[in-house]
Amino acid sequence: MSPQFQLILQQAIKAFQCGNLDGAQLILKKALQEDLDSANTIFELGLFFAQKNKLDEALIIFQCLQLYIKGNEKIPYNLGLIYSIQENHLDALNAYDLALKIKPDDVDTLVNKGSTLIDAKDYASALVVLNNAILLRPNIPEAWSNKGVALNKLKRYEEAITSFEKALSLKPDYAEAWSNKGVALNKLKRYEEAITSFEKALSLKPDYAEAWSNKGVA
């Protein structure tokens, strides 16, 4: 990293720290205009802010990168993650679609797109996307669990249970899958099995309020 770029990066970080998001954005754009080799370092800065839950800062960084770097699927993928956390489902889905246009077989993008479609209540589309992810990588528990959630929402409870059981075979300590399996069992009036499933979720995650509530319903 050149001393000049180090100085520019420090200026951007200082602007972020002062809450001057527009100023930081201008600095980053200038850095990228002058030297695209700086993109990797700026990308790592975006990941750092995202991990610290400084989502506005991370969003600006990845938006700047997207203006200048067109062939890296990780940039729109991370934008999708941030938009999803912010419950901006439309922008999240557009970002995931852009990532998939660059790399159609990216399983992580497919799984997260499926999760966002569930949040957006488009359960049938979510199921298609998650099935595609599972075809590409059958051993990813999040894909199976999210598929189970979509099936629950579509009232296909027996299939949902099968999907949750597959997720749990891959990740036995998956509290959310145990709880959501309990939801499907409860809908089928298999109340004792549902309670057992909720209790398993709570043994793994004692502060899981939704599992406590669902156990009470059962």
Buried (B, 14 or more C-beta within 10 A) or exposed (E): EEEEBEEBBEBBBEBBEEEBBEBBBBBBBBBBEEBEEBBEBBBEBBBBBBEEEBBEBBBBBBBBBBEBBEEBBBBBBBBBBBBBBEEBBEBBBBBBEBBBEBBEEBBBBBBBBBBBBBBBEBBEBBBEBBBBBBEBEEEBBBBBBBBBBBBBBBEBBEBBBBBBBBBBEBBEEBBBBBBBBBBBBBBEEBEEBBBBBBBBBBEBBEEBEBBBEBBEEB
